[in-house]
Amino acid sequence: MATQEGSWPLPVQDEKHSAETVSITSMESSESTQVVGTTNLFENGQMRLIPMPSPDPKDPLNMPNWRKWTSISVICFFGALALSAEIIIGALLPVFILEYAGLDPKSLNDLDLSSDGGAATVNPLSILPPGFPPPDIEKITTLATIPLISNGVASYLLVPLSIAIGRRPIILLAGTCAWAGGIWAGLSTSLGTHLVARAIQGLGAGAVEALIPLIIQDMTFIHQRNRAMSAIVASQGIFIVGFGIASPYIASNFTWRWLYFITSGFGILAWILLIVFLPETRWTRSPEALSGHKIYPMEASKNRPDIDFQNYTSRTFVQEMGFGQNGYEWKNAGKSMVDTLKSTYFPAIVWAILANSIFIVANQAAAQLTSFALLAAGWQFQYTGLSVVPFIAASVMVYIFGGPVADKVSNSISRRNGGNREAEHHLVNLIFPFFCGIAGCFIFGYAGEKVLHWAVLLVGAFLVIFGFLTLMTVLNVFIVESYPQWAGPVLVNVSSLRIIIAFFMASQATVWVTDMGMLSTFSIYAEIMIVLSLGVPAFYFFGKKMRAWTAGSINKTRKEKSLNFDD
């Protein structure tokens, strides 16, 4: 179990140090209180480690870098696979419209809507033969969106459970839901059972929304988190491109069921890799440790305490592979649920939820409608999978702009701020994603409405995807830094509520386009983004005052000890 934060064992002198002079100075320092989410990232030109690791070898922050990044790579594989298996179904709505209308989806390869021209061709029901009674388009569209509501529900369950019994058993449970739900969907014999299976698959993918960012927070320091989070998000592109290109071809020439079996097969592999390579990362830290205070003895030239193998046990096989090795914290789990309710109305949380929601809606709508727009532009359905190519460019740019560039920008602002780090320093990284999302909505809507060249449509889709993924990455880091002591609850709020809101709006995307057209629909999305983008300057200049009001301060009065070893 983790040691009590704020206390430490004194080093035991051995024969090697018997001739050395050991000077231990203890002092009380009384300083002004510090607003939660504010800290000093640089001290005397040196970057501090925040959170402050303990001397315990079992502390996840003490894992060697290769071990951390191996774990993050496995999480990337699992998260990207779970999300791609969820997302590619959105591009197959034409297949399911025909399937559940009692028609053969293979007839899509002979469909040509380009001769009609005009906006009327970008209509989901236009793929049906003239006079054929339409199926329940809204219910069929729910196949693409029902994982959203499952994701939202999952976060409310998975995060408190991970606080109670540990991250590892819960993410393995989520992985089981992901591949089992996929197999059931592939074996389903009706739209109803297909929807239930998709919901279970969504419960597994829900780990990506809040549990995975929480695991990242357990293992990394704040100056690394943009890079780690962007790696998780960017890796989605690899699988989405691979499965996305193949899925329309497989569905229209063979059967859509194979897509579920293939993705579930890879899901089982990802689940096995999680068992082998992802250790337990739950670790209890005090507010002082989360803020990077020196609560353990360390030499003046170092920014972290030495790992103490004398007074703590080393990481063992059980620590790596077992369950419950850090004890059970049901009381803290219950407290996290209360904190989730308390933090729901924090201004930064409300804004992050709304900003995430509109980007999810625009991204979901673009994914659902791209295949119809390409059919209107004269493409054969079996080749519409190439519409996911923008994910390649978007994934690369998300990793660059949402990772190393975002870390460099926020760290540079902190350095120019006298070394003081404010969570709001991350908000500068949101300017470009907002611009791209707004521009992408207008371009995508106009290109679909006027049936412009397919390249213009895909440029709009790329801008929407890039804006969404980058904004999601940066906002996750921002809210965790704003409320580090409530990382789980605030992640649950943002990940769950944004998805619940997006579910109801995204489910109406095809209906709105049928009624209003693509340009009007996507113009509404863009206008909402413009309004929400005003939150960037508002929170940049006034966010700290809001944090002081909502989360309070940390008392910096503490005991400090310094060790000086003279040879």
C-alpha positions as CSV (number, residue, x, y, z in Angstrom):
1,M,0.0,0.0,0.0
2,A,1.1,3.6,-0.5
3,T,2.7,5.3,2.4
4,Q,0.9,8.2,4.1
5,E,1.7,11.2,2.0
6,G,3.4,14.0,3.9
7,S,5.5,11.7,6.1
8,W,8.6,9.7,5.4
9,P,11.1,7.3,7.0
10,L,14.5,8.8,7.8
11,P,17.3,7.1,5.9
12,V,19.1,4.4,7.8
13,Q,22.9,4.9,8.1
14,D,24.9,1.9,7.0
15,E,28.6,1.3,7.4
16,K,29.3,3.1,4.1
17,H,28.0,6.3,5.6
18,S,29.2,5.8,9.1
19,A,32.2,8.1,8.5
20,E,30.0,10.7,6.8
21,T,28.5,13.7,8.4
22,V,24.8,13.7,8.0
23,S,23.1,17.0,8.6
24,I,19.3,16.9,8.8
25,T,17.6,20.3,9.0
26,S,14.0,20.5,9.9
27,M,12.1,23.8,9.7
28,E,8.6,25.0,9.5
29,S,7.8,27.4,6.6
30,S,4.7,29.4,6.6
31,E,3.8,30.8,3.1
32,S,0.7,32.2,1.5
33,T,-1.8,29.7,0.3
34,Q,-1.8,28.5,-3.2
35,V,-4.8,28.2,-5.5
36,V,-5.6,24.6,-6.5
37,G,-4.3,24.0,-10.1
38,T,-1.5,26.6,-9.7
39,T,2.1,25.6,-9.1
40,N,5.7,26.5,-9.9
41,L,6.8,24.5,-12.9
42,F,10.3,26.0,-13.0
43,E,12.6,26.7,-10.1
44,N,16.0,28.3,-10.6
45,G,15.7,27.5,-14.3
46,Q,15.1,23.8,-13.6
47,M,11.8,22.0,-14.5
48,R,10.1,20.6,-11.4
49,L,8.4,17.3,-11.3
50,I,4.7,17.6,-10.7
51,P,3.2,15.6,-9.1
52,M,6.1,14.9,-6.7
53,P,7.0,11.2,-6.8
54,S,7.5,9.3,-3.5
55,P,10.6,7.3,-2.6
56,D,8.6,4.1,-3.0
57,P,9.7,1.9,-5.9
58,K,6.1,0.9,-6.4
59,D,5.0,4.4,-7.2
60,P,3.9,4.5,-10.9
61,L,5.8,7.8,-11.3
62,N,9.0,5.9,-10.5
63,M,8.6,3.4,-13.3
64,P,11.4,3.7,-15.9
65,N,10.5,5.6,-19.0
66,W,10.6,2.5,-21.2
67,R,8.1,0.8,-18.9
68,K,5.7,3.8,-18.8
69,W,5.7,4.2,-22.6
70,T,5.3,0.5,-23.2
71,S,2.2,0.7,-21.0
72,I,1.0,3.8,-22.9
73,S,1.6,2.1,-26.2
74,V,-0.6,-0.8,-25.2
75,I,-3.3,1.6,-24.0
76,C,-3.0,3.4,-27.4
77,F,-3.6,0.1,-29.2
78,F,-6.6,-0.8,-27.0
79,G,-8.1,2.6,-27.1
80,A,-7.6,3.1,-30.8
81,L,-9.0,-0.3,-31.7
82,A,-12.1,0.2,-29.4
83,L,-12.9,3.6,-30.9
84,S,-12.2,2.6,-34.5
85,A,-14.5,-0.4,-34.2
86,E,-17.2,2.0,-32.9
87,I,-16.6,4.8,-35.4
88,I,-16.4,2.8,-38.7
89,I,-20.1,1.7,-38.3
90,G,-21.1,5.3,-38.9
91,A,-19.8,5.1,-42.5
92,L,-21.9,2.0,-43.1
93,L,-25.4,3.5,-42.6
94,P,-26.2,3.0,-46.3
95,V,-25.6,-0.7,-45.8
96,F,-27.9,-0.9,-42.8
97,I,-30.6,1.1,-44.4
98,L,-30.8,-1.5,-47.2
99,E,-30.2,-4.4,-44.8
100,Y,-33.1,-3.5,-42.5
101,A,-35.3,-2.5,-45.4
102,G,-35.1,-6.1,-46.6
103,L,-32.8,-5.3,-49.6
104,D,-29.4,-6.7,-50.5
105,P,-26.6,-4.2,-49.5
106,K,-24.5,-5.5,-52.4
107,S,-26.8,-3.4,-54.7
108,L,-25.0,-0.3,-53.4
109,N,-22.2,-1.0,-55.9
110,D,-24.6,-0.5,-58.8
111,L,-26.1,2.7,-57.3
112,D,-25.5,6.0,-59.1
113,L,-26.9,9.2,-57.6
114,S,-24.7,11.7,-59.4
115,S,-27.1,12.1,-62.4
116,D,-29.7,13.8,-60.2
117,G,-27.3,16.6,-59.1
118,G,-28.2,19.2,-56.5
119,A,-28.6,19.1,-52.8
120,A,-31.4,16.5,-53.0
121,T,-28.9,13.7,-53.7
122,V,-27.3,14.1,-50.3
123,N,-30.3,12.4,-48.7
124,P,-30.0,9.1,-46.8
125,L,-33.3,7.8,-48.2
126,S,-32.2,8.5,-51.8
127,I,-30.5,5.1,-51.9
128,L,-33.8,3.3,-51.7
129,P,-35.7,2.3,-55.0
130,P,-38.5,4.8,-56.0
131,G,-41.7,4.1,-54.1
132,F,-40.1,1.7,-51.7
133,P,-41.4,2.1,-48.1
134,P,-38.5,3.6,-46.0
135,P,-37.4,1.9,-42.8
136,D,-37.1,3.7,-39.5
137,I,-34.1,5.9,-40.5
138,E,-33.8,7.4,-37.0
139,K,-33.5,3.9,-35.4
140,I,-31.0,2.7,-37.9
141,T,-28.9,5.9,-37.4
142,T,-28.9,5.0,-33.7
143,L,-26.5,2.1,-34.6
144,A,-23.8,4.8,-35.1
145,T,-24.7,6.9,-32.0
146,I,-25.8,4.4,-29.3
147,P,-22.2,3.7,-28.3
148,L,-22.0,7.4,-27.4
149,I,-24.7,7.0,-24.7
150,S,-23.0,3.8,-23.5
151,N,-19.7,5.7,-23.3
152,G,-21.3,8.3,-21.1
153,V,-22.8,5.7,-18.8
154,A,-19.6,3.8,-18.6
155,S,-17.6,6.6,-17.2
156,Y,-19.9,7.0,-14.3
157,L,-19.4,3.3,-13.5
158,L,-15.8,2.7,-14.5
159,V,-14.0,5.6,-12.8
160,P,-15.5,5.1,-9.3
161,L,-14.8,1.4,-9.5
162,S,-11.2,2.0,-10.6
163,I,-10.8,4.2,-7.5
164,A,-12.3,1.5,-5.3
165,I,-10.5,-1.6,-6.6
166,G,-7.8,-0.3,-9.0
167,R,-7.4,0.7,-12.6
168,R,-6.2,-2.7,-13.9
169,P,-9.2,-4.9,-13.3
170,I,-11.7,-2.3,-14.5
171,I,-9.9,-1.6,-17.8
172,L,-9.7,-5.4,-18.4
173,L,-13.5,-5.6,-17.7
174,A,-14.0,-2.8,-20.3
175,G,-11.8,-4.7,-22.8
176,T,-14.0,-7.8,-22.4
177,C,-17.2,-5.7,-23.1
178,A,-15.5,-4.3,-26.2
179,W,-14.7,-7.6,-27.9
180,A,-17.7,-9.5,-26.6
181,G,-20.1,-6.8,-27.7
182,G,-18.5,-6.9,-31.2
183,I,-18.9,-10.7,-31.5
184,W,-22.5,-10.4,-30.4
185,A,-23.2,-7.7,-33.0
186,G,-21.7,-9.8,-35.7
187,L,-24.0,-12.7,-34.7
188,S,-27.1,-10.5,-34.3
189,T,-30.3,-11.5,-36.2
190,S,-32.4,-8.3,-35.7
191,L,-32.0,-4.6,-35.5
192,G,-32.9,-4.7,-31.8
193,T,-30.2,-7.2,-30.8
194,H,-27.7,-5.4,-33.0
195,L,-28.4,-2.2,-31.0
196,V,-28.0,-4.0,-27.7
197,A,-24.7,-5.5,-28.8
198,R,-23.5,-2.1,-30.0
199,A,-24.4,-0.6,-26.6
200,I,-22.3,-3.3,-24.8
201,Q,-19.4,-2.6,-27.2
202,G,-19.8,1.1,-26.3
203,L,-19.4,0.3,-22.6
204,G,-15.9,-1.2,-23.4
205,A,-15.0,1.8,-25.6
206,G,-16.1,4.0,-22.7
207,A,-12.8,3.3,-21.0
208,V,-11.1,5.6,-23.6
209,E,-13.1,8.6,-22.5
210,A,-12.2,8.9,-18.8
211,L,-10.4,5.8,-17.4
212,I,-7.5,6.0,-19.9
213,P,-6.8,9.7,-19.2
214,L,-6.9,8.8,-15.5
215,I,-4.3,6.1,-16.0
216,I,-2.2,8.6,-18.0
217,Q,-2.4,11.0,-15.1
218,D,-1.2,8.3,-12.7
219,M,1.9,7.6,-14.7
220,T,3.1,11.0,-16.1
221,F,4.2,14.4,-14.9
222,I,2.2,17.4,-16.0
223,H,4.9,18.5,-18.5
224,Q,4.5,15.2,-20.4
225,R,0.7,14.8,-20.4
226,N,-0.1,16.6,-23.7
227,R,2.3,14.3,-25.4
228,A,0.9,11.1,-23.8
229,M,-2.7,12.1,-24.4
230,S,-2.1,13.1,-28.0
231,A,-0.5,9.7,-28.6
232,I,-3.7,8.0,-27.4
233,V,-5.8,10.2,-29.7
234,A,-3.5,10.2,-32.7
235,S,-3.2,6.4,-32.7
236,Q,-6.9,6.1,-33.4
237,G,-6.2,7.3,-37.0
238,I,-4.1,4.3,-37.9
239,F,-6.9,1.8,-37.1
240,I,-9.7,4.1,-38.4
241,V,-7.9,4.5,-41.7
242,G,-7.2,0.7,-42.0
243,F,-10.6,-0.5,-41.1
244,G,-12.4,2.5,-42.6
245,I,-11.0,1.9,-46.1
246,A,-11.7,-1.8,-46.0
247,S,-15.2,-1.6,-44.3
248,P,-17.4,-0.4,-47.2
249,Y,-15.6,-2.8,-49.6
250,I,-16.1,-5.8,-47.2
251,A,-19.7,-4.8,-46.3
252,S,-20.9,-4.3,-49.9
253,N,-19.0,-7.3,-51.5
254,F,-19.2,-9.9,-48.6
255,T,-21.0,-9.1,-45.4
256,W,-20.8,-6.4,-42.7
257,R,-20.7,-9.1,-40.1
258,W,-17.1,-9.8,-40.9
259,L,-16.1,-6.3,-39.7
260,Y,-17.3,-7.1,-36.2
261,F,-15.5,-10.5,-36.2
262,I,-12.2,-8.9,-37.4
263,T,-12.2,-6.0,-35.0
264,S,-13.2,-8.3,-32.1
265,G,-10.3,-10.6,-33.0
266,F,-7.9,-7.7,-32.7
267,G,-9.8,-6.7,-29.6
268,I,-9.0,-10.0,-27.9
269,L,-5.3,-9.4,-28.8
270,A,-5.4,-5.9,-27.3
271,W,-7.0,-7.4,-24.1
272,I,-4.2,-9.9,-23.8
273,L,-1.6,-7.2,-24.2
274,L,-3.3,-5.2,-21.4
275,I,-3.1,-8.2,-19.1
276,V,0.6,-8.6,-19.8
277,F,1.9,-5.1,-20.0
278,L,-0.4,-2.7,-18.1
279,P,0.4,-2.7,-14.3
280,E,-1.8,-1.2,-11.6
281,T,-1.3,2.6,-11.5
282,R,-3.7,3.7,-8.8
283,W,-1.7,5.7,-6.2
284,T,-2.9,7.9,-3.4
285,R,-1.3,11.4,-3.3
286,S,-1.8,14.3,-1.0
287,P,-2.7,17.8,-2.4
288,E,0.8,18.9,-1.6
289,A,2.3,16.0,-3.6
290,L,-0.1,16.7,-6.5
291,S,1.2,20.3,-6.5
292,G,4.8,19.2,-6.6
293,H,5.9,20.3,-3.1
294,K,9.0,18.8,-1.6
295,I,7.5,16.7,1.1
296,Y,10.2,14.1,1.0
297,P,13.9,14.5,1.8
298,M,16.1,15.1,-1.3
299,E,19.4,16.7,-2.1
300,A,19.4,20.3,-3.3
301,S,20.7,19.4,-6.8
302,K,17.8,17.0,-7.5
303,N,14.2,17.4,-8.4
304,R,12.9,14.1,-7.0
305,P,13.7,11.9,-4.0
306,D,16.0,8.9,-4.4
307,I,14.1,5.6,-4.6
308,D,14.4,4.0,-1.2
309,F,14.8,0.2,-1.4
310,Q,15.6,-0.1,2.3
311,N,12.4,1.1,3.7
312,Y,10.1,0.1,0.8
313,T,9.7,-3.2,-1.1
314,S,10.4,-3.4,-4.8
315,R,7.9,-3.8,-7.5
316,T,7.0,-7.5,-7.7
317,F,5.3,-9.8,-10.2
318,V,2.1,-9.5,-8.0
319,Q,2.5,-5.7,-8.3
320,E,2.6,-5.9,-12.0
321,M,0.0,-8.6,-12.7
322,G,-2.2,-8.9,-9.6
323,F,-5.5,-7.3,-8.5
324,G,-6.1,-5.5,-5.2
325,Q,-2.4,-5.1,-4.3
326,N,-2.9,-1.5,-3.3
327,G,-5.9,-2.3,-1.2
328,Y,-9.6,-1.3,-1.6
329,E,-10.9,2.2,-1.2
330,W,-14.7,2.0,-1.3
331,K,-15.0,5.2,0.8
332,N,-12.9,7.2,-1.7
333,A,-15.0,5.8,-4.5
334,G,-18.1,7.0,-2.8
335,K,-16.5,10.3,-2.2
336,S,-15.6,10.6,-5.9
337,M,-19.2,10.1,-6.9
338,V,-20.1,13.0,-4.5
339,D,-17.3,15.1,-6.0
340,T,-18.6,14.3,-9.5
341,L,-21.9,15.9,-8.6
342,K,-20.2,18.9,-6.8
343,S,-18.0,19.6,-9.8
344,T,-20.7,19.4,-12.4
345,Y,-21.5,23.1,-12.2
346,F,-17.9,24.4,-12.1
347,P,-17.7,27.0,-14.9
348,A,-14.6,25.4,-16.5
349,I,-16.3,22.0,-16.5
350,V,-19.5,23.3,-18.0
351,W,-17.6,25.1,-20.8
352,A,-15.4,22.0,-21.5
353,I,-18.5,19.8,-21.7
354,L,-20.3,22.1,-24.2
355,A,-17.2,22.7,-26.3
356,N,-16.5,18.9,-26.5
357,S,-20.1,18.2,-27.2
358,I,-20.4,20.4,-30.3
359,F,-17.2,19.0,-31.8
360,I,-18.4,15.5,-31.2
361,V,-21.7,16.2,-32.9
362,A,-20.0,17.8,-35.9
363,N,-17.5,14.9,-36.2
364,Q,-20.3,12.3,-35.9
365,A,-22.4,14.1,-38.4
366,A,-19.5,14.3,-40.9
367,A,-18.8,10.6,-40.4
368,Q,-22.4,9.6,-41.0
369,L,-22.9,11.8,-44.1
370,T,-19.6,11.6,-46.0
371,S,-20.5,8.3,-47.7
372,F,-23.8,9.8,-48.9
373,A,-22.1,12.9,-50.2
374,L,-19.5,10.8,-52.0
375,L,-22.3,8.7,-53.6
376,A,-23.8,12.0,-54.7
377,A,-20.5,12.9,-56.2
378,G,-20.4,9.7,-58.3
379,W,-18.4,7.3,-56.2
380,Q,-19.1,3.6,-55.9
381,F,-20.0,2.7,-52.4
382,Q,-17.2,0.1,-52.1
383,Y,-14.6,2.8,-52.5
384,T,-16.2,5.3,-50.1
385,G,-13.9,3.9,-47.4
386,L,-11.2,6.2,-48.8
387,S,-13.1,9.0,-47.2
388,V,-11.2,8.2,-43.9
389,V,-7.9,9.3,-45.5
390,P,-8.2,12.7,-43.8
391,F,-7.7,10.8,-40.5
392,I,-4.1,10.1,-41.5
393,A,-3.3,13.8,-41.8
394,A,-5.4,14.7,-38.8
395,S,-3.8,12.0,-36.6
396,V,-0.3,13.2,-37.4
397,M,-1.2,16.8,-36.8
398,V,-3.0,16.0,-33.6
399,Y,0.1,14.3,-32.2
400,I,2.3,17.3,-33.3
401,F,0.0,20.2,-32.3
402,G,-1.8,18.5,-29.4
403,G,1.4,16.9,-28.0
404,P,5.0,18.3,-28.3
405,V,3.9,21.7,-29.6
406,A,1.1,22.0,-27.0
407,D,3.6,21.1,-24.2
408,K,6.2,23.5,-25.5
409,V,3.6,26.4,-25.7
410,S,2.2,25.9,-22.3
411,N,5.7,25.3,-20.7
412,S,7.0,28.4,-22.4
413,I,4.1,30.5,-21.1
414,S,4.8,29.2,-17.6
415,R,8.5,30.0,-18.0
416,R,7.7,33.6,-19.0
417,N,5.3,33.8,-16.1
418,G,8.2,33.6,-13.7
419,G,8.0,29.8,-13.6
420,N,4.5,29.8,-12.3
421,R,2.2,27.3,-13.9
422,E,-1.5,28.0,-14.3
423,A,-3.8,25.4,-15.8
424,E,-5.1,28.2,-18.1
425,H,-1.8,28.3,-20.0
426,H,-3.1,25.3,-22.0
427,L,-6.0,27.3,-23.4
428,V,-3.7,29.1,-25.9
429,N,-3.5,25.7,-27.6
430,L,-7.3,25.7,-28.3
431,I,-7.2,28.7,-30.7
432,F,-6.2,26.8,-33.7
433,P,-8.5,23.8,-33.2
434,F,-11.5,26.1,-32.8
435,F,-10.6,27.9,-36.0
436,C,-10.2,24.6,-37.8
437,G,-13.5,23.2,-36.5
438,I,-15.4,26.3,-37.5
439,A,-13.9,26.5,-41.0
440,G,-14.3,22.8,-41.5
441,C,-18.0,22.9,-40.7
442,F,-18.6,25.6,-43.3
443,I,-16.5,23.9,-45.9
444,F,-18.0,20.5,-45.4
445,G,-21.6,21.8,-45.4
446,Y,-21.1,23.9,-48.5
447,A,-19.3,21.2,-50.4
448,G,-22.0,18.7,-49.6
449,E,-24.8,21.1,-50.4
450,K,-23.4,22.2,-53.8
451,V,-21.9,18.7,-54.6
452,L,-18.5,20.2,-55.1
453,H,-15.4,18.1,-56.0
454,W,-14.9,15.4,-53.4
455,A,-11.5,16.8,-52.4
456,V,-13.2,19.9,-51.0
457,L,-15.5,17.8,-49.0
458,L,-12.6,15.8,-47.5
459,V,-10.7,18.9,-46.7
460,G,-13.7,20.1,-44.6
461,A,-13.9,16.6,-42.9
462,F,-10.2,16.8,-42.1
463,L,-10.5,20.2,-40.4
464,V,-13.5,19.0,-38.3
465,I,-11.6,15.8,-37.3
466,F,-8.4,17.7,-36.5
467,G,-10.3,20.3,-34.5
468,F,-12.2,17.7,-32.5
469,L,-9.3,15.5,-31.6
470,T,-6.9,18.3,-30.7
471,L,-9.6,20.1,-28.6
472,M,-10.4,16.9,-26.7
473,T,-6.8,16.2,-26.0
474,V,-6.0,19.7,-24.7
475,L,-9.2,20.1,-22.7
476,N,-8.6,16.8,-20.9
477,V,-5.1,18.1,-19.8
478,F,-6.6,21.5,-18.8
479,I,-9.3,20.1,-16.5
480,V,-7.0,17.6,-14.8
481,E,-4.5,20.4,-14.1
482,S,-7.3,22.7,-12.9
483,Y,-8.6,20.2,-10.4
484,P,-5.8,17.6,-9.8
485,Q,-7.3,16.4,-6.5
486,W,-10.5,15.6,-8.4
487,A,-9.1,14.2,-11.6
488,G,-11.5,11.3,-11.7
489,P,-14.7,13.2,-11.0
490,V,-14.0,16.0,-13.5
491,L,-13.0,13.6,-16.2
492,V,-16.2,11.7,-15.6
493,N,-18.2,14.8,-15.9
494,V,-16.6,16.0,-19.1
495,S,-16.4,12.7,-20.8
496,S,-19.9,11.6,-19.8
497,L,-22.0,14.7,-20.1
498,R,-20.4,15.8,-23.4
499,I,-21.3,12.3,-24.9
500,I,-24.9,12.3,-23.5
501,I,-25.5,15.8,-25.0
502,A,-23.9,14.8,-28.3
503,F,-25.9,11.6,-28.5
504,F,-29.2,13.4,-28.8
505,M,-27.9,15.9,-31.3
506,A,-25.8,13.5,-33.4
507,S,-28.8,11.1,-33.6
508,Q,-30.7,13.8,-35.5
509,A,-27.9,14.6,-38.0
510,T,-29.3,12.6,-40.9
511,V,-32.9,13.8,-40.1
512,W,-31.7,17.5,-40.1
513,V,-29.9,17.1,-43.4
514,T,-32.9,15.5,-44.9
515,D,-35.1,18.4,-43.8
516,M,-32.7,21.4,-44.0
517,G,-29.8,20.4,-46.2
518,M,-26.1,20.1,-45.3
519,L,-25.1,23.7,-45.4
520,S,-27.8,24.8,-42.9
521,T,-27.0,21.9,-40.6
522,F,-23.3,22.4,-40.5
523,S,-23.7,26.2,-40.3
524,I,-25.6,25.7,-37.0
525,Y,-22.7,23.6,-35.7
526,A,-20.2,26.3,-36.7
527,E,-22.1,29.1,-35.1
528,I,-22.3,27.2,-31.8
529,M,-18.5,26.7,-32.0
530,I,-18.0,30.5,-32.6
531,V,-20.0,31.3,-29.4
532,L,-18.1,28.7,-27.3
533,S,-14.7,29.8,-28.6
534,L,-15.2,33.0,-26.6
535,G,-14.6,30.9,-23.5
536,V,-10.9,30.7,-24.5
537,P,-10.1,34.4,-23.6
538,A,-12.6,34.4,-20.8
539,F,-11.0,31.5,-19.0
540,Y,-7.5,32.5,-19.8
541,F,-7.9,35.8,-18.0
542,F,-10.4,34.9,-15.3
543,G,-10.1,31.1,-14.9
544,K,-7.8,31.3,-11.9
545,K,-10.3,33.3,-9.9
546,M,-13.0,30.8,-10.8
547,R,-10.7,27.9,-9.6
548,A,-10.1,29.8,-6.3
549,W,-13.9,30.1,-5.9
550,T,-14.7,26.5,-6.9
551,A,-11.7,24.4,-5.5
552,G,-10.1,26.6,-2.9
553,S,-6.4,26.7,-2.0
554,I,-3.7,24.5,-0.7
555,N,-2.0,25.5,2.6
556,K,1.7,25.6,1.8
557,T,2.7,25.6,5.5
558,R,4.6,22.4,5.8
559,K,7.6,20.7,7.2
560,E,10.6,20.7,4.9
561,K,13.7,18.6,5.4
562,S,17.0,18.8,3.5
563,L,19.7,16.2,3.5
564,N,23.3,17.3,3.1
565,F,25.9,14.5,2.8
566,D,29.5,15.6,3.3
567,D,32.2,13.2,2.2
